[in-house]
Amino acid sequence: MSKTEPQAVDRAPGWANAGVSVLNGMFGDYLHRHGNGLAIGMAFMQHGCPLTLDPAGWRSVHPLPTGKICVLIHGLCCSETSWMPRAASQGSGDGSYGKLLQAELGYTPFYLRYNTGLPIADNGASFARLLNELALAYPVPIEEIVLIGHSMGGLVIRSACEYGTGNKDRWVEKVSRVFYLGTPHEGADLEKLAHLAAATLRAVPNPITKLIGNILNMRSRGVQDLRHGLPLTVQSNEESLAPLSRRKKPKTIPWLAHAQHYLVAGTLTEDPGHIVTLLLGDALVKLPRNGGHARSENRSTLLPNDNIKIFPKVNHLGLAHDPAVYRQIKQWCQSE
């Protein structure tokens, strides 16, 4: 378990956890900064409870752990329950990607819960430390680690890999594949619009518009980080509110060099070339640019077409629990 103590909310009913997850996504940095009991502490979760990384914890959840691990990281305003199909959430069995990979390919699954309102870099560093704790406590030698991130979760993964690489953490070398499901590598348009609106309203010499701008600007650092995708350096509030002409775009973290990276995107329409899809993507994240290629910072190559898959008529949230998406993940996991 992470050094952040789990909060009482961890054992709250499902509807309450959903509300707390949204609250943390929007104002989680404020809750954390003021020591509010509703702030979510990072931990691996099983059946709604934090998993303790000790022999008793292993026996209760994974009595027969394998050397292959998969870790699933949810997106903004969500929790680990976002991986569960509707039937599973209603008590008809766990059909999540992690459980399916366990049953069909022998991976031992772990589900992360975290405060999505904290800066992505902070969550990445905490996740890297938690993976290090997991690697040290794991009862059998780790052969392979697969990371699956939905939306913001993919950015947290990239940040964690950068942090772990810098610290020379042993778990990093075990990462073989990373899956990004609806991850806004190039930024989220909705946050870009919110940022522009807040800056514009605050610049108008009118107390009412300034007030509205200030309210908009109360959104969490985690949300604000989505404007650029994944910054290597965190901007201060003053820098982030500077005029566009004076603002510098932060550098982006490169892909983990030795791992295979896979992009999964959804669309609102059957035709990926439809104007609605081109403008809105999966409703929250646009399709990758350059005909489905993802630009890789600090490297001259693009991700291969074979590592990118678009799923028509699968919306942003649906990417976390869609049967066709799972089949593609399974196929990629079985590839050389």
Buried (B, 14 or more C-beta within 10 A) or exposed (E): BBEBEBBEBBEBEEEEBBBBBBBBBBBBBBBBEEEBEBBBBBBBBBEBBBBBBEEEBBEEBBEEBBBBBBBBBBBBBBBBBBBBBEEBBEEEEBBBBBBBBBEEBEBBBBBBBBBBBBBBBBBBBBBBBBBBBBBEBBEEEBEBBBBBBBBBBBBBBBBBBBBBBEEEBEBBBBBBBBBBBBBBBBBBBBBEEBBEBBBEBBEEEEEEBBEBBEEBBEBBBBBBBBBBBBBBEBBEEEEBBBEEEEBEEBEBBBBBEEBBBBBBBBBBBEEBEBEEBBEBBBBBBBBBEEEBBBBBEEEEEBBEEEBBBBBBBBBBBBBBBBEEBBEBBBEBBEEE
